[in-house]
Amino acid sequence: MAAAIRWEYATTDSPDKLNELGAEGWELVGIGHAGGGERFYLKRPLPSLRERITLDQRKQVLDADGGGDVR
């Protein structure tokens, strides 16, 4: 039996951030109303432990390099 996909969730009130979030792998799954405006609900697959460690290590290297290109 295959492992079930685990999800992480996010919300934003800014439609201007949707393209940025989409580029980060977030998928828009719903729109609601909050405080007189719209609230956008998003989800993406939760990375495995191996992927999270790799992503964390990559972020540390990029941050240490000033955000430059790492090869």
DSSP file (Angstrom, degrees, kcal/mol; ACC not computed):
  #  RESIDUE AA STRUCTURE BP1 BP2  ACC     N-H-->O    O-->H-N    N-H-->O    O-->H-N    TCO  KAPPA ALPHA  PHI   PSI    X-CA   Y-CA   Z-CA
    1    1 A M              0   0    0      0, 0.0     2,-0.1     0, 0.0     3,-0.1   0.000 360.0 360.0 360.0 130.5    0.0    0.0    0.0
    2    2 A A        -     0   0    0      1,-0.1     2,-0.1     3,-0.0     3,-0.1  -0.387 360.0-101.4 -72.1 147.7    1.4    3.4   -1.0
    3    3 A A        -     0   0    0      1,-0.1     2,-0.1    -2,-0.1    -1,-0.1  -0.425  40.6-109.1 -67.8 141.9    1.9    6.0    1.7
    4    4 A A        -     0   0    0     -2,-0.1     2,-0.3     1,-0.1    -1,-0.1  -0.444  33.7-108.3 -70.6 143.6   -0.7    8.7    1.9
    5    5 A I        -     0   0    0     -2,-0.1     2,-0.4    -3,-0.1    -1,-0.1  -0.568  30.6-148.4 -72.1 132.2    0.2   12.1    0.7
    6    6 A R        -     0   0    0     40,-0.3    40,-3.4    -2,-0.3     2,-0.3  -0.835  14.8-153.2-101.4 144.2    0.6   14.6    3.6
    7    7 A W  E     -A   45   0A   0     -2,-0.4     2,-0.3    38,-0.3    36,-0.0  -0.816  11.8-152.9-118.1 152.9   -0.3   18.2    2.9
    8    8 A E  E     -A   44   0A   0     36,-2.5    36,-1.8    -2,-0.3     2,-0.3  -0.933  20.9-149.8-117.8 152.3    0.7   21.6    4.3
    9    9 A Y  E     +A   43   0A   0     -2,-0.3     2,-0.3    34,-0.2    34,-0.2  -0.854  15.9 176.8-126.1 153.7   -1.7   24.5    4.2
   10   10 A A  E     -A   42   0A   0     32,-2.0    32,-2.9    -2,-0.3     2,-0.3  -0.973  10.9-155.1-148.5 159.9   -1.4   28.3    3.9
   11   11 A T  E     -A   41   0A   0     -2,-0.3     2,-0.3    30,-0.2    30,-0.2  -0.963   9.6-179.4-133.4 154.9   -3.7   31.3    3.6
   12   12 A T  E     -A   40   0A   0     28,-1.7    28,-3.3    -2,-0.3    -2,-0.0  -0.984  24.6-157.0-148.6 150.3   -3.2   34.8    2.2
   13   13 A D  S    S+     0   0    0     -2,-0.3    25,-0.3    26,-0.2     3,-0.1   0.392  75.6  88.4-101.1  -0.8   -5.4   37.8    1.9
   14   14 A S    >   -     0   0    0      1,-0.1     3,-1.4    26,-0.1     4,-0.3  -0.870  54.5-168.0-107.3 111.3   -3.3   39.2   -0.9
   15   15 A P  G >  S+     0   0    0      0, 0.0     3,-1.1     0, 0.0     4,-0.4   0.754  88.4  69.5 -64.9 -21.2   -4.1   38.2   -4.5
   16   16 A D  G 3  S+     0   0    0      1,-0.2     4,-0.4     2,-0.1     3,-0.3   0.725  94.6  55.2 -67.7 -20.9   -0.8   39.7   -5.5
   17   17 A K  G <> S+     0   0    0     -3,-1.4     4,-2.7     1,-0.2    -1,-0.2   0.550  82.1  89.5 -87.8  -8.2    1.1   36.9   -3.7
   18   18 A L  H <> S+     0   0    0     -3,-1.1     4,-2.5    -4,-0.3    -1,-0.2   0.881  86.7  48.3 -62.9 -40.3   -0.7   34.1   -5.6
   19   19 A N  H  > S+     0   0    0     -4,-0.4     4,-2.0    -3,-0.3    -1,-0.2   0.919 113.2  48.6 -64.3 -42.2    1.8   33.9   -8.5
   20   20 A E  H  > S+     0   0    0     -4,-0.4     4,-0.9     2,-0.2    -2,-0.2   0.930 113.4  46.5 -61.9 -46.1    4.7   33.9   -6.0
   21   21 A L  H ><>S+     0   0    0     -4,-2.7     5,-2.4     1,-0.2     3,-0.5   0.887 109.7  54.5 -65.0 -38.7    3.1   31.1   -4.0
   22   22 A G  H ><5S+     0   0    0     -4,-2.5     3,-1.6     1,-0.2    -1,-0.2   0.888 104.5  54.0 -60.7 -39.4    2.3   29.1   -7.1
   23   23 A A  H 3<5S+     0   0    0     -4,-2.0    -1,-0.2     1,-0.3    -2,-0.2   0.750 104.8  56.0 -66.1 -23.1    6.0   29.3   -8.1
   24   24 A E  T <<5S-     0   0    0     -4,-0.9    -1,-0.3    -3,-0.5    -2,-0.2   0.353 129.4 -96.5 -89.6   4.9    6.8   27.8   -4.6
   25   25 A G  T < 5S+     0   0    0     -3,-1.6     2,-0.2     1,-0.3    -3,-0.2   0.479  76.2 143.6  98.1   2.4    4.5   24.8   -5.3
   26   26 A W      < -     0   0    0     -5,-2.4     2,-0.5    -6,-0.1    -1,-0.3  -0.553  35.6-152.5 -79.2 141.8    1.3   26.1   -3.6
   27   27 A E  E     -B   43   0A   0     16,-2.9    16,-2.0    -2,-0.2     2,-0.4  -0.960  16.6-124.9-116.1 128.2   -2.0   25.2   -5.2
   28   28 A L  E     +B   42   0A   0     -2,-0.5    14,-0.2    14,-0.2     3,-0.1  -0.586  36.0 166.3 -71.9 124.6   -5.1   27.4   -4.7
   29   29 A V  E     +     0   0A   0     12,-3.0     2,-0.3    -2,-0.4    13,-0.2   0.511  57.4   0.9-118.9  -9.8   -7.9   25.2   -3.3
   30   30 A G  E     -B   41   0A   0     11,-1.4    11,-2.9     2,-0.0     2,-0.4  -0.972  48.4-145.4-172.5 158.6  -10.5   27.7   -2.1
   31   31 A I  E     +B   40   0A   0     -2,-0.3     2,-0.2     9,-0.2     9,-0.2  -1.000  26.0 167.7-132.2 132.4  -11.5   31.3   -1.8
   32   32 A G  E     -B   39   0A   0      7,-2.9     7,-2.8    -2,-0.4     2,-0.4  -0.753  34.2-103.0-132.3-179.1  -13.5   32.7    1.2
   33   33 A H  E     +B   38   0A   0      5,-0.3     2,-0.3    -2,-0.2     5,-0.2  -0.916  37.6 167.3-112.4 136.2  -14.5   36.0    2.6
   34   34 A A  E >   -B   37   0A   0      3,-2.7     3,-1.8    -2,-0.4    -2,-0.0  -0.951  65.1 -11.8-150.4 126.0  -12.8   37.5    5.7
   35   35 A G  T 3  S-     0   0    0     -2,-0.3     3,-0.1     1,-0.3    -1,-0.0   0.832 127.6 -50.5  58.0  36.4  -12.9   40.9    7.2
   36   36 A G  T 3  S+     0   0    0      1,-0.3    -1,-0.3     0, 0.0     2,-0.2   0.483 127.3  73.8  82.0   1.8  -14.6   42.5    4.2
   37   37 A G  E <  S- B   0  34A   0     -3,-1.8    -3,-2.7     0, 0.0     2,-0.3  -0.642  86.7 -81.9-131.1-170.3  -12.0   41.0    1.8
   38   38 A E  E     - B   0  33A   0    -25,-0.3     2,-0.4    -5,-0.2    -5,-0.3  -0.738  28.4-157.5 -99.6 148.1  -11.1   37.7    0.2
   39   39 A R  E     - B   0  32A   0     -7,-2.8    -7,-2.9    -2,-0.3     2,-0.5  -0.993  10.4-149.0-122.8 132.7   -9.0   35.0    1.8
   40   40 A F  E     -AB  12  31A   0    -28,-3.3   -28,-1.7    -2,-0.4     2,-0.5  -0.878   6.0-153.7-106.7 130.6   -7.2   32.5   -0.4
   41   41 A Y  E     +AB  11  30A   0    -11,-2.9   -12,-3.0    -2,-0.5   -11,-1.4  -0.889  18.3 179.0-108.1 130.7   -6.6   28.9    0.8
   42   42 A L  E     -AB  10  28A   0    -32,-2.9   -32,-2.0    -2,-0.5     2,-0.3  -0.884  10.6-173.8-131.1 158.2   -3.7   26.9   -0.5
   43   43 A K  E     +AB   9  27A   0    -16,-2.0   -16,-2.9    -2,-0.3   -34,-0.2  -0.976   3.6 177.4-145.1 159.1   -2.1   23.5   -0.1
   44   44 A R  E     -A    8   0A   0    -36,-1.8   -36,-2.5    -2,-0.3   -18,-0.1  -0.967  44.7 -82.7-154.2 155.5    1.0   21.7   -1.3
   45   45 A P  E     -A    7   0A   0      0, 0.0   -38,-0.3     0, 0.0     3,-0.0  -0.364  47.1-117.2 -61.5 135.9    2.5   18.2   -0.6
   46   46 A L        -     0   0    0    -40,-3.4   -40,-0.3     1,-0.1     6,-0.0  -0.613  34.1-117.3 -73.4 125.6    4.5   18.1    2.6
   47   47 A P        -     0   0    0      0, 0.0    -1,-0.1     0, 0.0    -3,-0.0  -0.284  28.8-109.1 -63.3 149.7    8.1   17.3    1.7
   48   48 A S     >  -     0   0    0      1,-0.1     4,-2.8    -3,-0.0     5,-0.2  -0.214  35.7 -99.2 -67.1 168.4    9.5   14.1    3.1
   49   49 A L  H  > S+     0   0    0      1,-0.2     4,-2.4     2,-0.2     5,-0.2   0.909 126.6  51.9 -57.2 -42.8   12.1   14.3    5.9
   50   50 A R  H  > S+     0   0    0      1,-0.2     4,-2.1     2,-0.2    -1,-0.2   0.922 111.8  45.6 -61.2 -45.0   14.8   13.7    3.2
   51   51 A E  H  > S+     0   0    0      2,-0.2     4,-2.8     1,-0.2    -2,-0.2   0.889 111.5  52.5 -66.0 -39.7   13.5   16.5    1.1
   52   52 A R  H  X S+     0   0    0     -4,-2.8     4,-2.7     2,-0.2    -2,-0.2   0.916 110.0  47.9 -63.6 -43.3   13.1   18.9    4.1
   53   53 A I  H  X S+     0   0    0     -4,-2.4     4,-2.6     2,-0.2    -1,-0.2   0.933 113.4  48.0 -63.0 -45.2   16.7   18.4    5.1
   54   54 A T  H  X S+     0   0    0     -4,-2.1     4,-2.4    -5,-0.2    -2,-0.2   0.917 113.3  47.4 -61.7 -43.7   17.9   18.9    1.6
   55   55 A L  H  X S+     0   0    0     -4,-2.8     4,-2.4     2,-0.2    -2,-0.2   0.901 112.4  49.7 -65.1 -41.0   15.8   22.1    1.3
   56   56 A D  H  X S+     0   0    0     -4,-2.7     4,-2.2     2,-0.2    -2,-0.2   0.911 112.0  48.1 -63.2 -42.7   17.0   23.4    4.7
   57   57 A Q  H  X S+     0   0    0     -4,-2.6     4,-2.2     2,-0.2    -2,-0.2   0.907 111.3  50.4 -64.6 -41.7   20.6   22.7    3.7
   58   58 A R  H  X S+     0   0    0     -4,-2.4     4,-2.7     1,-0.2    -2,-0.2   0.918 110.0  50.3 -62.2 -43.9   20.2   24.5    0.4
   59   59 A K  H  X S+     0   0    0     -4,-2.4     4,-2.8     1,-0.2    -1,-0.2   0.903 109.3  51.3 -62.0 -41.0   18.6   27.5    2.1
   60   60 A Q  H  X S+     0   0    0     -4,-2.2     4,-2.3     2,-0.2    -1,-0.2   0.913 111.7  46.9 -62.9 -42.2   21.5   27.7    4.5
   61   61 A V  H  X S+     0   0    0     -4,-2.2     4,-1.8     2,-0.2     6,-0.2   0.925 114.1  47.2 -65.4 -44.5   24.0   27.6    1.7
   62   62 A L  H  <>S+     0   0    0     -4,-2.7     5,-3.9     1,-0.2     6,-0.4   0.906 112.8  49.1 -64.4 -40.7   22.1   30.3   -0.3
   63   63 A D  H ><5S+     0   0    0     -4,-2.8     3,-1.1     1,-0.2    -1,-0.2   0.904 112.2  48.2 -64.6 -40.9   21.8   32.5    2.7
   64   64 A A  H 3<5S+     0   0    0     -4,-2.3    -1,-0.2     1,-0.2    -2,-0.2   0.809 111.6  51.0 -68.0 -29.9   25.5   32.2    3.5
   65   65 A D  T ><5S-     0   0    0     -4,-1.8     3,-0.5    -5,-0.2    -1,-0.2   0.390 120.7-107.7 -88.2   2.4   26.3   33.0   -0.1
   66   66 A G  T < 5S-     0   0    0     -3,-1.1    -3,-0.2    -4,-0.2    -2,-0.1   0.716  71.0 -60.1  77.2  20.4   24.2   36.1   -0.1
   67   67 A G  T 3 <S+     0   0    0     -5,-3.9    -1,-0.2    -6,-0.2    -4,-0.1   0.574  97.8 146.1  84.4   9.3   21.5   34.4   -2.3
   68   68 A G    <   -     0   0    0     -3,-0.5     2,-0.3    -6,-0.4    -1,-0.2  -0.102  59.4 -75.1 -73.4 176.3   23.9   33.8   -5.2
   69   69 A D        -     0   0    0     -4,-0.1     2,-0.5     2,-0.0    -1,-0.1  -0.581  44.4-153.6 -75.9 128.2   23.9   30.9   -7.5
   70   70 A V              0   0    0     -2,-0.3    -8,-0.0     1,-0.1    -9,-0.0  -0.905 360.0 360.0-105.7 128.5   25.2   27.6   -6.0
   71   71 A R              0   0    0     -2,-0.5    -1,-0.1     0, 0.0    -2,-0.0   0.339 360.0 360.0-122.2 360.0   26.7   25.1   -8.3
